[in-house]
Amino acid sequence: MSSEDPKQIAYETESLRKIAFFGIAVSTIATLTAIVAVPMLYNYMQHVQSSLQSEVEFCAHRSNGLWDEYQRFQGVSGVAGRIKREAYHRSVGGVHRASKGACDHCPPPRTAPGY
C-alpha cells in the first residue's frame, strides 16, 4: 500500500469512514429500538394475557351458572335425564293415530286461539 497514490489512500479512508459511521448508526438505532420495543411488547403481551384470563373466567362462570340452572330445572321437572324421542310415535303398528294424544305419555298438542 505504500506504493499507492496518497489521493487513492485518502479516498479509501474516507469511504471506509462513511461505511463505519453508517454501521455504527444502524447498530445504535437497533439497540435503542430494542431497549424501548422489548419492554413495550412485554407490557402489551401481559395486558392481552390478563384480558384473555378475565374472559376465560367469565365464560367458566357463565357455563357453571348454566349447568346449575340445568340441574335445578332437572330437579324441578322430576326428569332423571334426557328422554329419547320416539321416531315413529304417530304410526304405531301400521295404524295412524290422531294427533290428539298420539301416544299414551304425550299430552295433546296446544293450539293457539282462533285455530
C-alpha positions as CSV (number, residue, x, y, z in Angstrom):
1,M,0.0,0.0,0.0
2,S,2.9,2.4,0.5
3,S,3.5,2.5,-3.3
4,E,-0.1,3.7,-3.9
5,D,-1.1,7.2,-4.6
6,P,-1.8,9.3,-1.5
7,K,-5.0,10.6,-3.0
8,Q,-6.2,7.0,-3.5
9,I,-5.4,6.1,0.1
10,A,-7.3,9.3,1.3
11,Y,-10.3,8.3,-0.9
12,E,-10.4,4.7,0.5
13,T,-10.0,6.0,4.1
14,E,-12.9,8.4,3.6
15,S,-15.2,5.7,2.1
16,L,-14.3,3.3,4.9
17,R,-15.0,6.0,7.5
18,K,-18.5,6.6,5.9
19,I,-19.2,2.8,6.0
20,A,-18.1,2.6,9.6
21,F,-20.2,5.6,10.6
22,F,-23.3,4.1,8.8
23,G,-22.7,0.7,10.6
24,I,-22.4,2.4,14.0
25,A,-25.5,4.5,13.4
26,V,-27.6,1.4,12.3
27,S,-26.4,-0.6,15.3
28,T,-27.1,2.3,17.7
29,I,-30.6,2.7,16.3
30,A,-31.3,-1.0,16.5
31,T,-30.1,-1.2,20.2
32,L,-32.2,1.8,21.2
33,T,-35.2,0.3,19.4
34,A,-34.7,-3.0,21.2
35,I,-34.3,-1.2,24.6
36,V,-37.7,0.6,24.0
37,A,-39.6,-2.1,22.0
38,V,-39.0,-5.2,24.1
39,P,-40.5,-3.7,27.3
40,M,-43.4,-2.3,25.4
41,L,-44.0,-5.6,23.7
42,Y,-43.8,-7.4,27.0
43,N,-46.3,-5.0,28.6
44,Y,-48.7,-5.4,25.7
45,M,-48.5,-9.2,25.9
46,Q,-49.1,-9.1,29.6
47,H,-52.2,-6.9,29.0
48,V,-53.5,-9.3,26.4
49,Q,-52.9,-12.3,28.6
50,S,-54.7,-10.7,31.6
51,S,-57.7,-9.7,29.3
52,L,-57.9,-13.2,28.0
53,Q,-57.7,-14.6,31.5
54,S,-60.6,-12.5,32.6
55,E,-62.6,-13.6,29.6
56,V,-61.9,-17.2,30.3
57,E,-63.0,-16.8,33.9
58,F,-66.2,-15.0,32.8
59,C,-67.0,-17.9,30.4
60,A,-66.3,-20.5,33.0
61,H,-68.6,-18.7,35.5
62,R,-71.4,-18.5,32.8
63,S,-71.1,-22.1,31.9
64,N,-71.1,-23.1,35.6
65,G,-74.3,-21.0,36.0
66,L,-75.9,-22.7,33.0
67,W,-75.0,-26.2,34.5
68,D,-76.5,-25.1,37.8
69,E,-79.6,-23.9,36.1
70,Y,-79.9,-27.2,34.2
71,Q,-79.5,-29.2,37.4
72,R,-82.2,-27.0,39.1
73,F,-84.5,-27.4,36.2
74,Q,-83.9,-31.2,36.1
75,G,-84.8,-31.3,39.8
76,V,-88.0,-29.2,39.4
77,S,-89.3,-31.2,36.4
78,G,-88.6,-34.5,38.0
79,V,-87.0,-35.9,35.0
80,A,-83.9,-38.1,35.7
81,G,-82.3,-37.4,32.4
82,R,-82.9,-36.7,28.8
83,I,-85.8,-38.6,27.3
84,K,-85.2,-40.1,23.9
85,R,-87.8,-39.3,21.3
86,E,-89.8,-41.9,19.6
87,A,-89.1,-41.9,16.0
88,Y,-92.5,-43.1,14.8
89,H,-94.8,-42.0,17.5
90,R,-97.8,-41.2,15.2
91,S,-97.9,-44.5,13.4
92,V,-97.6,-47.5,15.7
93,G,-98.2,-50.9,14.3
94,G,-99.1,-49.6,10.9
95,V,-102.2,-47.7,12.3
96,H,-102.0,-43.9,12.0
97,R,-103.3,-42.4,15.3
98,A,-104.9,-39.0,15.6
99,S,-102.7,-36.1,16.6
100,K,-104.5,-35.6,19.9
101,G,-102.6,-37.7,22.4
102,A,-100.7,-39.6,19.8
103,C,-99.2,-41.9,22.4
104,D,-100.0,-42.7,25.9
105,H,-97.5,-40.5,27.6
106,C,-97.8,-37.5,25.2
107,P,-100.1,-34.6,26.1
108,P,-102.4,-33.3,23.4
109,P,-100.8,-30.6,21.2
110,R,-101.5,-27.0,22.1
111,T,-103.3,-24.8,19.6
112,A,-103.4,-21.1,19.5
113,P,-106.7,-19.3,19.9
114,G,-108.5,-19.0,16.6
115,Y,-107.3,-22.2,15.1
